C-alpha cells in the first residue's frame, strides 16, 4: 500500500539534534525532536505552514499515522 505520508530528516537551527518532519500529501503536519532526551521526544503540530493551493482533506487511518509516528520515534532514538 502506498502511503501519502512523507518523512523528512533535517537540521533545524532551533534544535540541538536532527529533527524529523511528517507531511501528508505535501502538507506539513508536524515536527519531532529529541532535545529533551529520547524519553521526552516532543512533537509540534503545524496548521498553517506550506499551505497547498489545492484543498486537501486530512483524513487518514489512525493506525497508519501511529505507524509513521513510531517509525520516526525509533529513528530519532537511533540517531
C-alpha positions in Angstrom: 0.0 0.0 0.0 1.4 3.4 -1.0 1.4 5.9 1.8 0.5 9.6 1.5 2.9 10.4 4.4 6.3 11.8 3.8 9.2 11.8 6.3 12.0 14.4 6.0 15.1 14.5 8.2 16.8 17.8 8.6 18.9 20.1 10.8 16.9 22.9 12.2 18.9 25.7 13.9 16.3 25.9 16.7 17.2 22.4 17.8 20.4 20.8 19.0 19.8 17.5 17.3 18.4 16.4 14.0 14.7 16.8 13.7 12.1 15.0 11.6 9.1 16.4 9.8 6.0 14.4 8.8 3.9 15.7 5.9 0.6 14.3 4.4 0.0 14.8 0.7 2.7 17.5 0.7 1.3 19.4 3.6 3.5 19.7 6.7 1.7 18.1 9.7 4.3 18.0 12.5 7.9 18.0 13.5 9.5 15.8 16.2 12.7 16.5 18.1 14.7 14.8 20.9 16.3 17.9 22.5 14.9 16.9 25.9 16.2 13.3 25.6 14.9 10.1 23.9 12.4 9.5 26.8 10.9 13.0 26.2 10.6 13.3 22.4 8.5 16.3 21.6 6.0 16.7 18.7 5.0 20.1 17.3 1.9 20.3 15.0 1.7 22.9 12.2 -1.6 24.0 10.8 -0.6 26.9 8.6 2.9 26.0 7.2 3.3 25.2 3.5 -0.4 25.6 2.7 -1.2 23.9 -0.5 -3.0 25.5 -3.4 -5.4 22.7 -3.8 -7.7 21.7 -1.0 -6.5 18.6 0.8 -8.7 16.5 3.2 -6.6 15.5 6.2 -8.3 12.2 6.9 -6.3 9.0 7.1 -6.3 5.8 9.1 -5.2 6.2 12.7 -3.1 3.1 12.6 -1.2 4.3 9.6 -0.4 7.6 11.3 0.6 5.8 14.5 2.9 3.5 12.5 4.6 6.6 11.0 5.0 8.2 14.4 6.5 5.0 15.8 8.9 4.8 12.9 10.0 8.4 13.3 10.4 7.9 17.1 12.7 4.9 16.6 14.7 6.8 14.0 15.2 9.7 16.5 16.3 7.3 19.2 18.8 5.7 16.9 20.4 8.9 15.5 
